[in-house]
Amino acid sequence: MGDLAPVLIPIGILAILGWIVRIIVQNVRQQRIAKLQADLQTRLLEKFGTPQDLIGYLESPAGQKFLDSATIERRNPYGRILGSVQAGLILALVGVALFFLEGRWPETQEGFLFLATLSLALGIGFLLSAIAAYMLSKSWGLLDRSHPNEGV
């Protein structure tokens, strides 16, 4: 494992930095979307002159959509399930590739075996998580085929 450390440490650091950057970019994007939605909703509510006008609007189908969109965060089971499937497949394939590379360098055999087993186990775990999320989402009625991109 000592000979493998100079290769794995920079790769691990780059992977962690990439993950941190991805999380920051997602957070900034979600904050901008939330701010734009809040501004739009505030301007729309300011247009109503009387409370009766507002109540009439909120009882209409367009008003119901407005109320539905007023939530801060919408859950998207499709995106979460797909993300777990993607991560699971990638990690499982990396694990299988590491198993094939294991015998190439006898001095690093234990390191490759460890990483292959870890990666394959994580990949299988993500795939099982995706299956469980799909089954639960389906049983709870969260998978509505009429709006697959809602909340993305």
ABEGO torsion letter per residue (X at the ends): XAAAAAAAAAAAAAAAAAAAAAAAAAAAAAAAAAAAAAAAAAAAAAABABAAAAAAAAABAAAAAAAAAABABBBBAAAAAAAAAAAAAAAAAAAAAAAAAAAABAAAAAAAAAAAAAAAAAAAAAAAAAAAAAAAAAAAGABBAABAABGX
